Amino acid sequence: RLSVGLLGKMKLIFQIGFLAAILLAGTQVAAEEVLTLTESNFDDALKSHPFLVVEFYAPWCGHCKRLEPEFEKAALALKGDLSAGRPITLAKVDATVEKSLGDRFKIQGFPTLYVFESGSAEPVEYEGPREADGIVSYLKKRAGPASKELKTADEAKALTESERVVLVLAADASKDWTETANSMRDVVAWCHTSDKSVISELGVKAKSISMIRKWDDKPVVYSGSASDSDALKKWVKEERVQPAMPIKKGDQDSLKIVFEDETKPNLFLFTTGTTGVEEFTKGAIPTKGKMVSGYFQKDDFPEAFSHFGMDKFDKPMVLIEDRSNEARYTMEGEITTATIGEFIKGFEAGSLQAYLKSEAPPTDNSGPVKVIVGDTFVSECSKAGKPVFLEAYAPWCGHCKKLTPIWEDLGNAFSEANVVIAKVDATANDLPKSLGVRGFPTLMLFKGDGSEPTKYEGERDFETLSTWVTSQTGAKVKEGFKPTAPSQPKEGIDKKVLRFLGAHYQVPFMGPDYTVPGLYIAAIVIFLIFVAAISLVIACLAKDPPPTKSGKKD
């Protein structure tokens, strides 16, 4: 029989367990506006949502953090909206945790967004705006029909006023037309109509294919057939590019044209107001099909001036960017149609000297960490004649700021060794693209003989860094040196537990829209362990003891 004390304790334990069960049962698992996807529910989500936009992110990524609230706003705005003909769903994947999904979709940087459509074999990378209103507008257009049927003159007028380039089929849409439109729906706006009033409003001829461009007075007519998809695509790509187009900050259409084809050089004007624009436009017209030309205005897009190193000039500048050869060239002298023509001829002949964006070298470079700039990169880093451990950083990067005192310690520790600890502001100085500096900080060890560097991918604490430098170069830390920066402890079990408790996980059999925090999972598991333990205790105590043998002794 169970003692009264034991019964009291068991009763208390059951009361606690019962209370926990009530609390857990009463917790409602809310659907997120932005779905959280994992390897276990990803494919189910693809089947459940006909138009799914997935952000692959990293928790430490600054761009991802800036996108997160905009993505949430967009998801809320799109909830229940069927104006595109089908629901639009937004989702996210932590690619640092769901590494198999990152590998599956070849994720190289963060954030990477893909559009998954039912019926499509492969996803398409999202290349639209990054603010909520722009995301909503872009996705509604992207999720709608590939070619919009225009039924009224008002619809036609509204479309041509809102779009920079509109491609019109003045007839009923054929299968070939629709398929081509679907493959290029992000390039221009596609539409079709057989209504005479609409055709008249657009100023096109019946049975024709025409392109209406905002910078032209009349449409451009395609002479081929809609069934020849390759020829039509090539024509659209060439004709939709405006010579000397204004490139505004946040104008995704213009920026996409500028950067989509690395084999085609860019011809840019950097100016204030409209100074030089007229002459630049005349000089750019002959480059149609060979170059992409456009102009930036300093008051509107100062970041572009900084990116190309044009912010240090106090006059309008013309620049050619040859991305296929990783080179830039600036034009000297006055901006006229004739000088632009000569500048282009010099580029085509290969007689121009490349321009290198570079800060001025510091007057005093005797600190423990050597400062490298664009002009000194070759002589003081890649061909320095000795090993150079270089940090490519960005001034705004939080990880770089955290590394600064450790990097200073590293410079002091090896100050007497045959190795240089150095740094370069990769946002203000041009570095060879072959280095692959795509994130900050990027740490590279150069042998100093002009060969490609070895990238460092390990922990960023002093002990690990210094040990690696010694293993790679043979250089030793100065005797008796003690780092001033506090050591960075590795993540302990407590932090791992907290991360698990704060993460969200898919709820089985409830669809991909529902997730539950790790805290609830832990509470359920603990409760089940309590129940199992008490059940075992009860079973053991309630078991009747074996009967004692009775009988007389002989």
VOSENU-140383 format. One record per residue (C-alpha): residue number from 1; x, y, z. Coordinates in steps of 0.001 Angstrom, whole numbers. Layout:
resi, X, Y, Z
NUM, X, Y, Z
...
***
This chain:
resi, X, Y, Z
1, 0, 0, 0
2, 1114, 3543, -765
3, 1937, 5751, 2178
4, -83, 8916, 2802
5, 3043, 11056, 2283
6, 3810, 9494, -1089
7, 202, 9910, -2192
8, 340, 13608, -1256
9, 3515, 14171, -3274
10, 2087, 12365, -6286
11, -1088, 14399, -6047
12, 944, 17616, -6066
13, 2972, 16484, -9082
14, -197, 15579, -10994
15, -1726, 18949, -10145
16, 1338, 20727, -11546
17, 1297, 18528, -14640
18, -2430, 19089, -15116
19, -1952, 22869, -14846
20, 883, 22742, -17408
21, -1309, 20708, -19752
22, -4116, 23289, -19460
23, -1692, 26140, -20189
24, -256, 24322, -23193
25, -3670, 23376, -24490
26, -4868, 26945, -24121
27, -1941, 28352, -26112
28, -3083, 29201, -29615
29, -554, 28576, -32380
30, -921, 31624, -34603
31, -280, 31623, -38314
32, 2573, 33891, -39332
33, 2103, 36359, -42152
34, 5560, 35368, -43401
35, 5751, 31583, -43240
36, 8751, 29955, -41606
37, 9917, 27083, -43780
38, 12245, 24212, -42959
39, 13451, 21173, -44852
40, 10553, 19168, -43433
41, 7755, 21440, -44655
42, 9314, 23183, -47681
43, 7973, 20880, -50401
44, 4529, 20812, -48789
45, 4497, 24600, -48872
46, 5320, 24568, -52589
47, 2326, 22316, -53183
48, -7, 24366, -50967
49, 796, 27824, -52346
50, 548, 28462, -56114
51, 2667, 31642, -55925
52, 5280, 31525, -53168
53, 8066, 34061, -52600
54, 10821, 32705, -50340
55, 13548, 34744, -48680
56, 16706, 32803, -47833
57, 18339, 34765, -45027
58, 21015, 34709, -42338
59, 20186, 36044, -38847
60, 23420, 38099, -38720
61, 22918, 39729, -42144
62, 22285, 43491, -41961
63, 20475, 43580, -45315
64, 18191, 40776, -44109
65, 17394, 42689, -40921
66, 16461, 45780, -42945
67, 14286, 43713, -45272
68, 12471, 41835, -42482
69, 9939, 44554, -41440
70, 9245, 45455, -45090
71, 8693, 41794, -45945
72, 6273, 41454, -43012
73, 4334, 44567, -44097
74, 4124, 43263, -47650
75, 2892, 39860, -46455
76, 179, 41537, -44389
77, -883, 43736, -47309
78, -1065, 40727, -49650
79, -3039, 38566, -47217
80, -6356, 37659, -48829
81, -5621, 39763, -51941
82, -6693, 37893, -55064
83, -6495, 40811, -57509
84, -3682, 39046, -59393
85, -5913, 36002, -59924
86, -4231, 33855, -57278
87, -3010, 34280, -53680
88, 530, 35563, -53113
89, 2354, 34036, -50142
90, 5621, 35191, -48575
91, 7938, 32847, -46674
92, 11439, 32712, -45215
93, 14184, 30149, -44687
94, 17082, 30517, -42253
95, 19784, 29237, -44598
96, 22314, 29020, -41766
97, 20137, 26356, -40134
98, 18455, 24758, -43153
99, 21750, 24215, -44960
100, 20357, 21482, -47202
101, 17856, 23973, -48667
102, 20626, 26526, -49141
103, 22660, 23940, -51042
104, 19638, 22798, -53035
105, 18988, 26298, -54385
106, 22672, 27312, -54556
107, 22349, 30239, -52164
108, 25546, 32320, -52325
109, 24562, 35544, -50533
110, 21917, 37045, -48277
111, 19169, 37826, -48647
112, 18333, 35778, -51763
113, 14671, 35749, -52811
114, 13089, 33229, -55165
115, 9642, 33135, -56739
116, 8118, 29646, -56897
117, 5093, 29189, -59167
118, 3004, 26055, -59497
119, 3610, 24501, -62875
120, 7146, 25940, -63210
121, 10053, 23534, -63090
122, 12530, 26033, -61622
123, 12161, 29100, -59381
124, 12927, 32592, -60669
125, 15086, 34976, -58647
126, 13194, 37982, -57315
127, 14761, 41206, -58623
128, 12175, 43750, -57521
129, 12053, 46492, -54881
130, 12931, 45909, -51233
131, 10379, 48203, -49575
132, 6842, 47036, -48706
133, 4850, 49060, -51256
134, 7250, 48190, -54053
135, 7227, 44504, -53122
136, 3423, 44421, -53196
137, 3181, 46251, -56523
138, 5878, 44122, -58150
139, 4444, 40799, -56973
140, 892, 41663, -58026
141, 2184, 42345, -61495
142, 4371, 39244, -61440
143, 1568, 36963, -60258
144, -949, 38281, -62782
145, -1360, 37136, -66394
146, 1812, 37260, -68505
147, 43, 39343, -71143
148, -2791, 41569, -70006
149, -5847, 41794, -72244
150, -6837, 45435, -72705
151, -10589, 45808, -73120
152, -11063, 49576, -72860
153, -9235, 52721, -73942
154, -8991, 53792, -70294
155, -7136, 50581, -69438
156, -4734, 51212, -72304
157, -4100, 54791, -71223
158, -3504, 53762, -67607
159, -1014, 51055, -68655
160, 1081, 53291, -70931
161, 1169, 56020, -68286
162, 2362, 53677, -65539
163, 4911, 51644, -67520
164, 8116, 52833, -69160
165, 7906, 50230, -71940
166, 4780, 48406, -73161
167, 4749, 45666, -75799
168, 1433, 45388, -77654
169, 14, 42604, -79781
170, -2909, 44101, -81678
171, -4674, 40741, -81986
172, -5801, 37844, -79820
173, -3004, 36294, -77765
174, -1573, 33112, -79242
175, 135, 30350, -77267
176, 3537, 31445, -78602
177, 2891, 35058, -77551
178, 1817, 34050, -74044
179, 4798, 31746, -73520
180, 7262, 34416, -74667
181, 5543, 37019, -72505
182, 5765, 34731, -69481
183, 9514, 34245, -69976
184, 10066, 38050, -70158
185, 7322, 39406, -67911
186, 9931, 41146, -65717
187, 11529, 42905, -68691
188, 8613, 44907, -70129
189, 4828, 45062, -69718
190, 3082, 42726, -72193
191, -482, 43209, -73395
192, -2816, 42245, -76229
193, -6086, 43514, -77608
194, -8374, 43157, -80604
195, -10627, 46047, -79579
196, -10565, 48817, -82209
197, -10957, 51634, -79673
198, -7992, 50314, -77683
199, -5870, 49916, -80814
200, -6706, 53517, -81737
201, -5838, 54780, -78244
202, -2464, 53043, -78393
203, -1693, 54378, -81885
204, -752, 50959, -83295
205, -1895, 49002, -86330
206, -4118, 45922, -86203
207, -2316, 42558, -86369
208, 1003, 44229, -85468
209, 3486, 43876, -82632
210, 4582, 47293, -81397
211, 6642, 48723, -78545
212, 5458, 51911, -76855
213, 8280, 53748, -75052
214, 7839, 56792, -72847
215, 10788, 58580, -74385
216, 9483, 58169, -77977
217, 6715, 60015, -79788
218, 5501, 56971, -81706
219, 5643, 53176, -81316
220, 8414, 51008, -82750
221, 7087, 48161, -84917
222, 8470, 44609, -84847
223, 8841, 43126, -88327
224, 9071, 39456, -87320
225, 6553, 36857, -86195
226, 5258, 36186, -82690
227, 5985, 32499, -83258
228, 9728, 33197, -83525
229, 10313, 33502, -79800
230, 14113, 33890, -79873
231, 14006, 36695, -82439
232, 11255, 38505, -80544
233, 13158, 38259, -77246
234, 16325, 39651, -78826
235, 14392, 42559, -80364
236, 12671, 43367, -77062
237, 15966, 43377, -75125
238, 17577, 45780, -77577
239, 14667, 48155, -78178
240, 13574, 48524, -74564
241, 16875, 50207, -73594
242, 16748, 54011, -73610
243, 19950, 55750, -74770
244, 21334, 58005, -72029
245, 18555, 56962, -69658
246, 18181, 58777, -66326
247, 19180, 56347, -63551
248, 17308, 57343, -60413
249, 17881, 56080, -56904
250, 15569, 53126, -56275
251, 14693, 52739, -59979
252, 14950, 48960, -60188
253, 14102, 48857, -63913
254, 17047, 51076, -64878
255, 19455, 49392, -62473
256, 18501, 45986, -63811
257, 19262, 47099, -67378
258, 22602, 48509, -66265
259, 23796, 45397, -64440
260, 22096, 42470, -66196
261, 24699, 41896, -68944
262, 28340, 41886, -67818
263, 29574, 41480, -71397
264, 28132, 44850, -72433
265, 30091, 47948, -71262
266, 28318, 50815, -69506
267, 28704, 54465, -70541
268, 27832, 56811, -67658
269, 27587, 60541, -67062
270, 27919, 61788, -63478
271, 26569, 65302, -63211
272, 24690, 67915, -61198
273, 21277, 68911, -62523
274, 21186, 68599, -66317
275, 24703, 69852, -67063
276, 26121, 67915, -70017
277, 23052, 65691, -70422
278, 22123, 66962, -73907
279, 25610, 66465, -75338
280, 25976, 63137, -73560
281, 22686, 61913, -75058
282, 23814, 62818, -78584
283, 27130, 61085, -78033
284, 25482, 57965, -76570
285, 22996, 57328, -79406
286, 25587, 55651, -81719
287, 26384, 53131, -78948
288, 22922, 51521, -79155
289, 23233, 47750, -78975
290, 26928, 47934, -78037
291, 26755, 49761, -74702
292, 24259, 50650, -72000
293, 24277, 54404, -71404
294, 22771, 56471, -68606
295, 23370, 59399, -66285
296, 23353, 59902, -62519
297, 22532, 63173, -60756
298, 24418, 63884, -57552
299, 21473, 65345, -55636
300, 19385, 62278, -56412
301, 21862, 59385, -56216
302, 25036, 60337, -54277
303, 25658, 56664, -53458
304, 26349, 55997, -57151
305, 28997, 58739, -57180
306, 30658, 57191, -54142
307, 30453, 53659, -55565
308, 32231, 54633, -58781
309, 34672, 57019, -57086
310, 33221, 60069, -58842
311, 32454, 61966, -55646
312, 35971, 63418, -55483
313, 35528, 65331, -58762
314, 33976, 68814, -58758
315, 32848, 68677, -62399
316, 30682, 66397, -64581
317, 32500, 63186, -65490
318, 32013, 60547, -68197
319, 33030, 56991, -67342
320, 33088, 53653, -69158
321, 32683, 50565, -66989
322, 33976, 47357, -68577
323, 32797, 44727, -66111
324, 33928, 41771, -68194
325, 37532, 42959, -67778
326, 37036, 44523, -64327
327, 38149, 47960, -65518
328, 36860, 51544, -65542
329, 37945, 54494, -67680
330, 37296, 58213, -67226
331, 37121, 60829, -69976
332, 39319, 63909, -69780
333, 38301, 67347, -71015
334, 35025, 69014, -71950
335, 31867, 66984, -72492
336, 30806, 67324, -76131
337, 29423, 64940, -78718
338, 32824, 64888, -80420
339, 34882, 64196, -77273
340, 32513, 61393, -76250
341, 32900, 59860, -79703
342, 36715, 59963, -79421
343, 36540, 58534, -75904
344, 34489, 55569, -77135
345, 36904, 55001, -80045
346, 39811, 54943, -77598
347, 38028, 52342, -75486
348, 37297, 50146, -78501
349, 40939, 50435, -79609
350, 42196, 49504, -76141
351, 44277, 52675, -75831
352, 42736, 54078, -72614
353, 44373, 53896, -69190
354, 42181, 52312, -66515
355, 40881, 54429, -63650
356, 41263, 53063, -60122
357, 39055, 54223, -57286
358, 41358, 54887, -54381
359, 41657, 56873, -51205
360, 44826, 58893, -50680
361, 47532, 56880, -48869
362, 47868, 57937, -45210
363, 50736, 60308, -44484
364, 51629, 58263, -41412
365, 51294, 54508, -41899
366, 53445, 53358, -38992
367, 50665, 51887, -36850
368, 50422, 48192, -35945
369, 47882, 47669, -38758
370, 49061, 48862, -42160
371, 46471, 50795, -44179
372, 46132, 49662, -47814
373, 44397, 51774, -50479
374, 43565, 51056, -54110
375, 46766, 52679, -55421
376, 49003, 50740, -53017
377, 47281, 47346, -53134
378, 49750, 45751, -55555
379, 52983, 47199, -54163
380, 52151, 46849, -50456
381, 49949, 43755, -50458
382, 49723, 41334, -53376
383, 53395, 41874, -54394
384, 54813, 43122, -51109
385, 57583, 40506, -51015
386, 56385, 39182, -47653
387, 53158, 37689, -46233
388, 50316, 40165, -45724
389, 47202, 39267, -43723
390, 44568, 41672, -45057
391, 41158, 42586, -43686
392, 38768, 43981, -46310
393, 36191, 45875, -44280
394, 33290, 48317, -44512
395, 33072, 51264, -42092
396, 29406, 50546, -41324
397, 29895, 46788, -40707
398, 29199, 45729, -37100
399, 31333, 42583, -37389
400, 34258, 44708, -38630
401, 33929, 47084, -35675
402, 33930, 44117, -33305
403, 37078, 42775, -34964
404, 38986, 46120, -34805
405, 40624, 45750, -31333
406, 41506, 42123, -32058
407, 43083, 43112, -35390
408, 45087, 45828, -33600
409, 46311, 43220, -31122
410, 47270, 40970, -34016
411, 49302, 43793, -35575
412, 51134, 44440, -32323
413, 51712, 40735, -31718
414, 53462, 40260, -35082
415, 55171, 43678, -35224
416, 58613, 42044, -34986
417, 57828, 39186, -37384
418, 58145, 38925, -41152
419, 54403, 39294, -41723
420, 52234, 42397, -42157
421, 48790, 42787, -40614
422, 46817, 45173, -42853
423, 43354, 46502, -43622
424, 41572, 48151, -46573
425, 38244, 49968, -46769
426, 36707, 47919, -49580
427, 33886, 50446, -50042
428, 36285, 53308, -50876
429, 39004, 51433, -52775
430, 38831, 49214, -55855
431, 40085, 45664, -55348
432, 40383, 42936, -57998
433, 37034, 41188, -58386
434, 38885, 37882, -58501
435, 39311, 38232, -54728
436, 35579, 37642, -54350
437, 35002, 40229, -51614
438, 31224, 39979, -51211
439, 30840, 40270, -47456
440, 32569, 41988, -44569
441, 34972, 41437, -43078
442, 36818, 39294, -45639
443, 40181, 38073, -44331
444, 42879, 37046, -46812
445, 46519, 36004, -46459
446, 48736, 37054, -49374
447, 52142, 35434, -49909
448, 53423, 38679, -51377
449, 54488, 37123, -54685
450, 51438, 38125, -56750
451, 49646, 34797, -56331
452, 46054, 34413, -55237
453, 45479, 34727, -51472
454, 44270, 32123, -48994
455, 40967, 33085, -47402
456, 40556, 32719, -43666
457, 37243, 31184, -42573
458, 37832, 30388, -38900
459, 36959, 31951, -35544
460, 37832, 35639, -35147
461, 39380, 35602, -31672
462, 43024, 36515, -31115
463, 44218, 33046, -30148
464, 42719, 31325, -33201
465, 43838, 34064, -35603
466, 47408, 34226, -34308
467, 47759, 30441, -34291
468, 46584, 30316, -37918
469, 49017, 33048, -39009
470, 51882, 31151, -37380
471, 50851, 27879, -39049
472, 50669, 29544, -42469
473, 53755, 31784, -42339
474, 56014, 30478, -39591
475, 55906, 33924, -37938
476, 55661, 33878, -34153
477, 53859, 36114, -31694
478, 56155, 38566, -29899
479, 57470, 37016, -26701
480, 55439, 37960, -23642
481, 52687, 39622, -25675
482, 49242, 39711, -24082
483, 46182, 40821, -26087
484, 44229, 43806, -24783
485, 40933, 42819, -26397
486, 38815, 40474, -24231
487, 38583, 36948, -25599
488, 35369, 36040, -27328
489, 33927, 32944, -25663
490, 32439, 30321, -27907
491, 28732, 29754, -27697
492, 27942, 27675, -24639
493, 25215, 25141, -24086
494, 23082, 27788, -22365
495, 23031, 29992, -25475
496, 22313, 26992, -27682
497, 19348, 26132, -25455
498, 18081, 29717, -25585
499, 18375, 29707, -29382
500, 16368, 26480, -29535
501, 13695, 27868, -27221
502, 13356, 31030, -29314
503, 13152, 29301, -32695
504, 9888, 28252, -34376
505, 9160, 24752, -35663
506, 6547, 23199, -37921
507, 3521, 21643, -36204
508, 2885, 18148, -37674
509, -382, 17627, -39555
510, -1356, 21319, -39322
511, -2, 22574, -42633
512, 2984, 24807, -43408
513, 1273, 27968, -42068
514, 1510, 26893, -38429
515, 4609, 26884, -36274
516, 5288, 26557, -32545
517, 8132, 28049, -30465
518, 10825, 25740, -29131
519, 9774, 26821, -25608
520, 6428, 25049, -26017
521, 8114, 21941, -27397
522, 10473, 21854, -24402
523, 7537, 22290, -21979
524, 5630, 19431, -23609
525, 8677, 17151, -23542
526, 9358, 17934, -19857
527, 5711, 17298, -18999
528, 5722, 13961, -20830
529, 8913, 12933, -19001
530, 7224, 13775, -15678
531, 4184, 11730, -16623
532, 6339, 8805, -17730
533, 8422, 8954, -14550
534, 5374, 9108, -12266
535, 3709, 6299, -14197
536, 6816, 4180, -13701
537, 6890, 4969, -9969
538, 3204, 4089, -9618
539, 3668, 871, -11538
540, 6580, -149, -9338
541, 4892, 715, -6046
542, 1539, -770, -6970
543, 3007, -4101, -7969
544, 2081, -6804, -5448
545, 5047, -8405, -3697
546, 5558, -12122, -4410
547, 3729, -14338, -1896
548, 5813, -15829, 830
549, 5968, -19565, 975
550, 4223, -21105, 3944
551, 4686, -24562, 5370
552, 6008, -26509, 8229
553, 9637, -27176, 8681
554, 10639, -30705, 8718
***
